[in-house]
């Protein structure tokens, strides 16, 4: 979404709205870390395009980045009443948390 919004509205306005959304999300710290990181990457990708770029072009580029490991993804490690999630941090060290996620890979 950040890539599409940045291509259409610019990075500053996209950051303003998406940061406000994340600050009020109530997510666990690792989920928020993932969201802020991925949002920044999305704005970076979106800045390569503009309003006239077909949205499918931008979506394919984001999926390519996801598949290539550029974006952070929460991963389910096991299940015993709670989902145990792992996220790779920017320094490459995994962090673990009990909770929920809207992105599992």
PyMOL commands that set and color helices and strands:
alter all, ss='L'
color gray80, all
select helices_A, chain A and resi 2-9+11-23+29-46+55-67
alter helices_A, ss='H'
color red, helices_A
select strands_A, chain A and resi 75-79+83-88+94-99
alter strands_A, ss='S'
color yellow, strands_A
deselect
rebuild
show_as cartoon
